[in-house]
Amino acid sequence: MANDTTNEVKAIARYVRMSPYKVRRVLDQIRGRSYREALIILEFMPYRACEPVLALIRSAAANAEHNAGLDRADLVITKAYADQGPVLKRFQPRAQGRAYQIRKPTCHITVAVAPGAGE
């Protein structure tokens, strides 16, 4: 396990205007898969969270290729998680002068890739 962390390259998307709960649903599908397989899965999933995750995986692969000299074809997604970011609080007027609070969540998405065992 110690070898994986040294060759691990990551990318982080911060303040994504989406609930971390909804993003985790997508990340659970790609964690542990190869780079190519993850791209195919994300391309055909019907969720809005796929767009930032797809961009982030491509960014992590570009980081691995450019900064660490790794080959994209050998990459495997080792870590993929979404942490909660700050919540934007808005108010909507309701009946009889009441104010209804609307919470607009944000999240920080992290994806780490490492060279796999060769498929």
C-alpha positions as CSV (number, residue, x, y, z in Angstrom):
1,M,0.0,0.0,0.0
2,A,2.9,2.3,0.7
3,N,4.0,2.1,-3.0
4,D,0.6,3.3,-4.2
5,T,0.6,6.5,-2.3
6,T,4.0,7.6,-3.6
7,N,2.9,7.3,-7.3
8,E,-0.6,8.7,-6.5
9,V,-1.5,11.9,-8.3
10,K,-4.6,13.8,-7.4
11,A,-6.9,16.6,-8.6
12,I,-9.3,18.6,-6.5
13,A,-12.4,20.6,-7.5
14,R,-13.4,23.0,-4.8
15,Y,-16.7,24.8,-4.2
16,V,-18.7,22.8,-6.7
17,R,-22.3,24.0,-6.5
18,M,-23.8,20.5,-5.9
19,S,-24.7,18.4,-2.9
20,P,-21.9,16.1,-1.7
21,Y,-24.6,13.4,-1.2
22,K,-25.4,13.4,-5.0
23,V,-21.8,13.5,-6.0
24,R,-20.9,10.5,-3.8
25,R,-23.5,8.4,-5.7
26,V,-21.4,8.9,-8.9
27,L,-18.0,8.5,-7.2
28,D,-19.0,5.2,-5.7
29,Q,-19.5,3.8,-9.3
30,I,-16.0,4.7,-10.5
31,R,-13.8,4.1,-7.4
32,G,-11.3,1.3,-8.1
33,R,-11.9,1.2,-11.9
34,S,-9.4,1.9,-14.7
35,Y,-9.3,5.4,-16.2
36,R,-10.8,4.3,-19.5
37,E,-13.6,2.3,-17.8
38,A,-14.5,5.3,-15.6
39,L,-14.7,7.6,-18.6
40,I,-17.2,5.2,-20.3
41,I,-19.3,4.8,-17.2
42,L,-19.5,8.6,-16.6
43,E,-20.3,9.3,-20.2
44,F,-23.6,7.3,-20.0
45,M,-24.7,8.0,-16.5
46,P,-27.8,10.2,-16.3
47,Y,-26.7,12.4,-13.3
48,R,-25.7,16.0,-13.4
49,A,-22.8,15.3,-11.0
50,C,-21.1,13.4,-13.8
51,E,-19.9,16.6,-15.5
52,P,-17.6,17.9,-12.8
53,V,-16.4,14.4,-11.9
54,L,-15.6,13.7,-15.6
55,A,-13.6,16.9,-15.9
56,L,-11.8,16.1,-12.6
57,I,-10.8,12.6,-13.7
58,R,-9.4,14.1,-17.0
59,S,-7.5,16.7,-14.9
60,A,-6.1,14.0,-12.6
61,A,-4.9,12.0,-15.6
62,A,-3.4,15.1,-17.2
63,N,-1.6,15.8,-13.9
64,A,-0.3,12.2,-13.8
65,E,0.9,12.4,-17.4
66,H,2.5,15.8,-17.2
67,N,3.8,16.0,-13.7
68,A,4.6,12.4,-12.9
69,G,5.3,11.0,-16.4
70,L,2.7,8.2,-16.1
71,D,0.8,6.7,-19.0
72,R,-3.0,7.4,-19.1
73,A,-3.8,3.9,-20.2
74,D,-2.3,2.3,-17.0
75,L,-4.1,4.6,-14.5
76,V,-6.6,3.3,-11.9
77,I,-8.8,5.5,-9.7
78,T,-7.5,4.8,-6.2
79,K,-9.4,7.4,-4.3
80,A,-12.6,9.4,-5.0
81,Y,-14.5,11.3,-2.4
82,A,-16.6,14.4,-1.9
83,D,-16.4,16.5,1.3
84,Q,-19.0,19.1,2.2
85,G,-18.1,22.7,1.5
86,P,-19.7,25.9,2.8
87,V,-23.5,26.1,2.5
88,L,-25.0,29.2,0.8
89,K,-28.1,30.4,2.7
90,R,-30.9,32.1,0.9
91,F,-34.4,33.2,1.9
92,Q,-37.6,32.8,0.0
93,P,-40.7,34.7,1.0
94,R,-43.6,32.6,2.0
95,A,-47.2,33.1,3.1
96,Q,-48.1,35.6,5.8
97,G,-44.8,37.4,5.9
98,R,-42.7,34.4,6.7
99,A,-39.2,33.8,5.4
100,Y,-38.3,30.3,4.3
101,Q,-34.6,29.4,4.4
102,I,-33.1,27.7,1.3
103,R,-29.8,25.9,1.8
104,K,-27.6,25.7,-1.3
105,P,-24.9,23.1,-0.6
106,T,-21.4,23.1,-2.1
107,C,-18.8,20.3,-2.1
108,H,-15.1,19.7,-2.6
109,I,-14.4,16.7,-4.9
110,T,-11.1,14.8,-4.7
111,V,-9.9,12.2,-7.2
112,A,-6.6,10.3,-7.0
113,V,-5.1,8.1,-9.7
114,A,-2.2,5.7,-9.6
115,P,-0.6,3.3,-12.1
116,G,-2.5,0.0,-12.0
117,A,-1.4,-3.6,-12.1
118,G,-1.7,-3.7,-15.9
119,E,-4.9,-5.0,-17.4
